[in-house]
Amino acid sequence: MSSPAVLSVPPVALVPAERRALATEFERVRRHSLRIAEPLSPEDQCVQSMPDASPVKWHLAHTTWFFERLVLQVWQPAYTVFDAGFDRLFNSYYESLGERHPRAQRGLLTRPDAALVRRYRAHVDAGVLALMAELPAAEWEALAERLVLGLHHEQQHQELMYTDVKHLLHHNPLWPAYATEPLPGVPAPAEVLPGMAMGWTRVAAGLSQAGHAGEGFAFDNELPRHATLLSDAWLADRLVSCGEYLAFVRDGGYERHEFWFSDGWAKVRSEGWRAPLYWHDLDAAHPTVFTLSGLRPVDLLEPVAHVSYYEAAAFAQWAQARLPTEFEWEAACTRVGPENMPEAMRSEAAAPHPRAANPRRIGLQQMTGEVWQWTASSYEAYPGYRPLPGAVGEYNGKFMVGQRVLRGSSCATPAGHTRSSYRNFFPPEARWQFSGIRLAKNA
């Protein structure tokens, strides 16, 4: 594969003052992706553990391809691509942009190697910063909008890098740690009772607005803002803990079909599920769990993570509750306010892991920043939804079938990438994301 010389990166100081904030954010987000990859060897970055996951090297290249293909090639017709072959290798699912390498075979791409991918990133970064410095004022607004979309797209892939690496390292029988960041001390084993000792916050009946309110960035699937009709309900003040989920496991939760949807029960039997993904030593007095910092005892006070929608719904049935709708969740989160968005105040951890609830706090907590929360809602278009024009219209709309909505954010979500209207979505069997449970009840 031939490629041009890497362009020298122009300093952000050369970008006009009114554009400099976005240029600084561009550099920050792009650096963070490389920081996530730092603890990994070139071999770590090439392997794919399952079709739903991608190698870290591919994430680094694909997010760069986005800026090359959908920014530089659009606003700079004379731009020379780094390598014409990369268009096929690193296009993810954009049918309108040509052929793609099969998703399940991304782990076979030993070439380009990790070093060349980094050269690719440097080349494209230089091109984008130069474009930001030189573009005529009349075209700036459209470019800025596309750049912001690209940065939020990269932040989505930053979270996927953490979860894909965790899934990959768990397949190694030595269970190596991604990073040796110490985790909080684990409480001593304690008897776990089925009783659900948690507070509840009322979600009042009536009309409630859902969707992005119009300030700052939002993906197209958060639009348009519209009214929803809510019934009286109660939302749990905190997430379901590992201790509470362990009680479900020990009460035969994975052996009793009456708690499960039919498809979920079939998955339990075909996949041999006995507990959340990454839990081990289930027959011991204190099970263990694989984390990005390695194997450790399950902390009974932490929110349970890496459960599917099927498991979340089964647990809710066992607990004589249900999952909230996405609109109940959004209404409650909006009323709580920004002080309940801990991810905005949380330093970016070297090895993200969810934290226990604050026992001294009254009212809703853990709405964001710990685990994504499964809802009872199918992933569907809002009334009046229209995909974005052009290739970026393939970003969300065509996936609005067969998926479930998750709300909030996780310990692996980058800072600045959380808002109450955010709609994440995955198939109901997905477990490798930091996904957990918040219960709801009818009033």
Disulfide bonds with the S-S distance in Angstrom:
none
